[in-house]
Amino acid sequence: MSDRYEGKPFLRLLDSYVLSAIGRLDEANAKWLTEAEPHFRESFEAQGSWKDIVVARMQFPEGMEASIREIWQKGRVQFLAQDGTEPDPVTFTHQFVDTNFPH
């Protein structure tokens, strides 16, 4: 995973935003993101929480998290029907971000 973020520090925040939106951001990363907010504000010359920084930088409309969650839930149902197993949230996140927000 570290190769994905090499030279792309904002990408980790964007992936975390998507994981959070689908309810799959683990507690350790959520804690780290919150603790690192002063660094993010300085690095990205922005205000607010790490999520606020993502929303502002990406110019996300209101309701973006709900939209991402809906895509995840609909896709999850289809994946379960086809494959019979739970989809991997990290794989979903990477595909979602890479498809919708090329970097």
N, C-alpha and C positions, 0 to 999 in steps of 0.2 A: 504494500500500500504506500510506502514512503515514496516510491518512484512517481506515483500519481501527483504528489504534491511538490515535487522538486521544482523550485523556482516559481511556484504558484501558490503563495500563502493564502490568497483569498479563496482558492478552490476548496480548501479544507473547511472554511466557514460555510461555503455554499452547500457542500455535501452534508455538513452537520445540520444546516437549515432543513434540508429535505428529510434527513433521518428524523429530526425532531417533529416535522410536520406529519410524518407517518407513525409517530409514536415509538420509534425504534432507536432513538439516541440514548446510548447507555449512560448510566449515572456518572461514571468516571469522566467521560468526555464532557458531559453537561457541566460538571463541576469545574473542569479545567477551562472550558470556554468562558464561564462566568468569571473565574479568577483572572483570566487573561484579558478581560475587557479593557482595562486601562492601556494595555499594550496595543490592542486592536484600534482603539480610538486614536492613539498616537500614530501608529503605522499607516492607517487608512485615512487619517485626518478627518475623522467623523465623530459623531456624538452618539450617545445612547448605549444600549446593550449590544451584544454581538449580533443578535437577530435584527435589531434596528439598523445596524451597519449594513447587513446583507440586504435588507429591504431597500434602504436608501441607495446603495450602490447599484443594485440591480433594477431599481425603479419598479419594484413589484407593486401591483395594484392591491388594494385592500381585498382580503379574502384569498390571497395566494396560498396560504397554508391549507385552507380548506379545499382548494382546488387540487393541490398535490395529494392530499389525503384521499380525496374521491378517486383520483386516477389509480392510486395504490390499491384501494379497496376493490374497485372494479377489476383491475388486473389480477389481484390476488384470487378472486373468485374464479376467473377464467383459468388461471394457472392451476388451481386446485382441481378444477374439472378436467383439465387436459392431462396433468402430470400426476395428480394425486398427492402431491407434497406441497409444503409451504414454500412460497418464493423467498429467495434470499433478499433481505432488505438492503444490504450493501450493494449487491449486484443491481437491484432496481435503482438505487440512488445514483450509481455511476452511469447507468444507461440513461436515466432521466436527465441528469445534468448534462451529459455529453451530447444528447440529442437536442435538448432545448436551449442550452447555453454553451455553445462551442467555445472552447478556451484554447 
